[in-house]
Amino acid sequence: MFILVIEDDDAIRELLGQVLEDEGYVVISAADGLQALEQLEQLRELPCLILLDMMMPRMGGRRFREVQQQNPRLAHIPVVLLSARTDLRSVESAVTANEYLPKPIDLDILVSTVRRYC
């Protein structure tokens, strides 16, 4: 089992990957929603969880989530949204997800959230 991290900020993407790998998870990552969809299409095994940033170039979190939910092969994968927006409630109402974590991300909460799904 592995986790897909979709985050455009290189430093955050690397930090999340390192923290989760230190916890024993295999992590793959993408810099935006388009790259993530391309990767998912090529995988035989799907991730147990997707960590999804909201604001990204090319394809942001909202559009990625729409495409994911329309694809029967991908729709069942749980998603945790990551957002730096201070109005997280409006993010929650605009995009459905299993969980929502505000940035900066509390790494202990991140790990415990990931454990619930993987």
C-alpha positions in Angstrom: 0.0 0.0 0.0 1.1 3.5 -0.7 0.1 7.1 -0.5 -0.2 9.7 -3.2 0.8 13.2 -2.2 -0.4 15.9 -4.7 1.3 19.2 -3.8 2.9 21.9 -5.9 5.3 23.2 -3.3 8.5 21.1 -3.6 9.5 21.7 0.0 6.1 20.7 1.4 5.8 17.7 -0.9 9.3 16.5 0.1 8.6 17.0 3.8 5.3 15.1 3.7 6.9 12.3 1.8 9.8 12.1 4.3 7.5 12.1 7.3 5.3 9.4 5.9 8.3 7.3 4.7 9.7 7.5 8.2 6.4 6.1 9.4 6.9 3.1 7.0 4.7 4.2 4.2 5.6 4.2 0.5 4.9 7.6 -1.0 4.6 8.7 -4.6 4.1 12.3 -5.4 2.8 14.7 -8.1 3.2 18.5 -8.5 -0.4 19.0 -9.7 -3.6 17.3 -10.5 -2.8 16.5 -14.1 0.5 14.8 -13.2 -1.3 12.8 -10.5 -4.0 11.6 -13.0 -1.3 10.5 -15.4 0.4 8.6 -12.7 -2.8 7.0 -11.5 -3.6 5.8 -15.0 -0.3 3.9 -15.2 -0.6 2.2 -11.8 -2.0 -1.3 -11.4 -2.3 -0.9 -7.6 -4.0 2.2 -6.4 -3.0 4.3 -3.3 -4.8 3.7 0.0 -5.0 7.5 0.4 -4.5 10.7 -1.5 -3.2 13.9 0.2 -4.5 16.7 -2.0 -3.4 20.4 -2.0 -6.1 22.7 -3.2 -4.2 25.5 -4.9 -2.0 24.2 -7.7 -1.1 25.2 -11.3 -2.5 23.4 -14.3 -5.0 21.4 -12.3 -5.9 22.3 -8.7 -7.5 20.2 -6.0 -11.1 21.0 -6.9 -10.8 20.0 -10.5 -8.7 16.9 -9.7 -11.4 15.8 -7.2 -14.2 16.3 -9.8 -12.3 14.1 -12.3 -11.4 11.5 -9.6 -15.0 11.2 -8.5 -16.2 10.7 -12.1 -13.8 7.8 -12.7 -15.1 4.5 -11.3 -11.6 3.1 -10.8 -10.5 6.1 -8.7 -13.6 7.3 -7.0 -13.3 5.1 -4.0 -9.8 6.3 -3.0 -10.1 8.4 0.2 -8.9 12.0 0.0 -7.5 14.3 2.6 -7.5 18.0 1.5 -4.7 20.2 2.5 -5.3 23.9 2.4 -3.6 27.1 3.5 -6.9 29.0 3.2 -8.0 30.5 6.5 -11.7 29.9 5.6 -11.5 26.1 5.6 -15.3 25.9 6.0 -15.7 27.3 2.5 -13.2 24.8 1.2 -15.2 22.0 2.9 -18.4 23.2 1.3 -16.9 23.5 -2.2 -15.0 20.2 -2.3 -16.0 16.9 -0.8 -13.3 14.9 0.9 -12.9 12.4 3.7 -10.9 14.9 5.8 -9.5 18.4 5.7 -6.2 19.5 7.2 -5.2 23.2 7.5 -1.7 24.4 6.5 0.7 24.6 8.2 0.2 20.9 8.7 0.5 19.5 12.2 2.6 16.4 11.4 1.3 14.4 14.3 -2.3 15.0 13.2 -1.2 14.1 9.6 0.3 10.8 10.7 -2.7 9.9 12.8 -5.1 10.8 9.9 -3.1 8.6 7.5 -3.2 5.7 9.9 -7.0 5.7 9.8 -7.0 5.1 6.1 -3.8 3.0 5.5 
